[in-house]
Amino acid sequence: MAVSTSTTLASLLPEIVAEAIFQANEQSLMRSLVRNFNIPAGSGNTIKVPVYPTFTAVAGAEATAFPAAPTTVNTGSVQLTAGEVGMSATVSDIAMIGASSNVIADIGGQFGRGIAQKIDEDLCALFDGFTTNVVGDGSAAISAADIFKAIAKLRTLKVPASNMFCVIHPEIAYDLKDNLTNTFANPNDGLSTEVMRNSFVGTLGGVPVYESAAIANTGTAGDYKGAVFHRDALGLAMMKDITIETQRESTLRADTITASAVYGVGELIDSYGVELHNLSSLT
C-alpha cells in the first residue's frame, strides 16, 4: 500500500512560497515607507537612481526672456547594489507526518517574517547616515518637540509634506507615548498592512509615527537612532523576491528548505531625512 510522506514536500512549494511572500509584505514596515525599485533581469545586480536638482521660478514680463539664465539640468545618481539574504531549515519526515499544526504555513510564515525583519534592519541602519540635519545627541529621552523640530527642518528645506514618516525604536516610543497618550491623533483605520497597523503610534504635525524593533542600538543600551524622513530619502531595489527550493536529505530522512531574496538598500537624498538620536528612560 502506498504511503504519503514528506518526501512529496516539493509539491507543496507553491503554498510555502505564497505564505512567505505574503508574510514578507505584511511584516515589513520600512518596505512600505521608502521608494521601491525593481532591478530588471539581465541588467546586473545594480541600479542607478537619478537624483534631480531643485529649481527656483522667477517672475518675468510678457514677451521678455526671464532675467535668470537658463538652468543647466545636471542629474546626479545613486547606485543601489543588490545582495543575497536567506535562511534554511531542515524538516524531518516524522515532524511532517506527526505535526498537529500546518507545517507548510508555519515554515512559509517564519521565512517571510525573517526576510521582512532583515529588510527592515537594513533600511533602519541607514538612519545613522542622515547628516544634513540631526536632532538630539543620545543623552536625553525623546519629546514631541524633537519630532516637531525635525519636521520643521525638512519643511524649511522645502521637502514635500506628503509621504513623510517618523520611525523610532519601541523603547524610545515609550517616552513619547508616556507624555502624549491623551493628545496623540491615532486614526489608524486606513493603514494597509498588519505591521503598519500594529506599529502605528500616532500622528504629530501631520506625520505618522511608527515604532520598530528593527532599529539597533548604537552599542549603548537604550541609545537608538530613529528618523523623520520623506519616502524619497531611502530606496529599496528588489532584484529577486523570495524564492524557495528544497533538497532531499535521505540519510537524515528529512528535507532541507532554503529561502532567499536578493535586494539592495541605500540613501537617495540626504537632506530628505533627519536623524533622531535619543536615550530611552527605560535603561
C-alpha positions, 0 to 999 in steps of 0.5 A, spaced: 500 500 500 502 506 498 504 511 503 504 519 503 510 522 506 514 528 506 518 526 501 512 529 496 514 536 500 516 539 493 509 539 491 507 543 496 512 549 494 507 553 491 503 554 498 510 555 502 512 560 497 505 564 497 505 564 505 512 567 505 511 572 500 505 574 503 508 574 510 514 578 507 509 584 505 505 584 511 511 584 516 515 589 513 514 596 515 520 600 512 518 596 505 512 600 505 515 607 507 521 608 502 521 608 494 521 601 491 525 599 485 525 593 481 532 591 478 530 588 471 533 581 469 539 581 465 541 588 467 546 586 473 545 586 480 545 594 480 541 600 479 542 607 478 537 612 481 537 619 478 537 624 483 534 631 480 536 638 482 531 643 485 529 649 481 527 656 483 521 660 478 522 667 477 517 672 475 518 675 468 514 680 463 510 678 457 514 677 451 521 678 455 526 672 456 526 671 464 532 675 467 535 668 470 539 664 465 537 658 463 538 652 468 543 647 466 539 640 468 545 636 471 542 629 474 546 626 479 545 618 481 545 613 486 547 606 485 543 601 489 547 594 489 543 588 490 545 582 495 543 575 497 539 574 504 536 567 506 535 562 511 534 554 511 531 549 515 531 542 515 524 538 516 524 531 518 519 526 515 516 524 522 515 532 524 511 532 517 507 526 518 506 527 526 505 535 526 498 537 529 499 544 526 500 546 518 507 545 517 507 548 510 504 555 513 508 555 519 515 554 515 512 559 509 510 564 515 517 564 519 521 565 512 517 571 510 517 574 517 525 573 517 526 576 510 521 582 512 525 583 519 532 583 515 529 588 510 527 592 515 534 592 519 537 594 513 533 600 511 533 602 519 541 602 519 541 607 514 538 612 519 545 613 522 547 616 515 542 622 515 547 628 516 544 634 513 540 635 519 540 631 526 536 632 532 538 630 539 545 627 541 543 620 545 543 623 552 536 625 553 529 621 552 525 623 546 519 629 546 514 631 541 518 637 540 524 633 537 519 630 532 516 637 531 523 640 530 525 635 525 519 636 521 520 643 521 527 642 518 525 638 512 519 643 511 524 649 511 528 645 506 522 645 502 521 637 502 514 635 500 509 634 506 506 628 503 509 621 504 513 623 510 514 618 516 517 618 523 520 611 525 523 610 532 525 604 536 519 601 541 523 603 547 524 610 545 516 610 543 515 609 550 517 616 552 513 619 547 507 615 548 508 616 556 507 624 555 502 624 549 497 618 550 491 623 551 493 628 545 496 623 540 491 623 533 491 615 532 486 614 526 489 608 524 483 605 520 486 606 513 493 603 514 494 597 509 498 592 512 498 588 519 505 591 521 503 598 519 497 597 523 500 594 529 506 599 529 502 605 528 503 610 534 500 616 532 500 622 528 504 629 530 504 635 525 501 631 520 506 625 520 505 618 522 509 615 527 511 608 527 515 604 532 520 598 530 524 593 533 528 593 527 532 599 529 539 597 533 542 600 538 548 604 537 552 599 542 549 603 548 543 600 551 537 604 550 541 609 545 537 608 538 537 612 532 530 613 529 528 618 523 523 623 520 524 622 513 520 623 506 519 616 502 524 619 497 530 619 502 531 611 502 530 606 496 529 599 496 531 595 489 528 588 489 532 584 484 529 577 486 523 576 491 523 570 495 524 564 492 524 557 495 527 550 493 528 544 497 533 538 497 532 531 499 536 529 505 535 521 505 540 519 510 537 524 515 530 522 512 528 529 512 528 535 507 532 541 507 528 548 505 532 554 503 529 561 502 532 567 499 531 574 496 536 578 493 535 586 494 539 592 495 538 598 500 541 605 500 540 613 501 537 617 495 537 624 498 540 626 504 537 632 506 530 628 505 531 625 512 533 627 519 536 623 524 533 622 531 538 620 536 535 619 543 536 615 550 530 611 552 528 612 560 527 605 560 535 603 561 
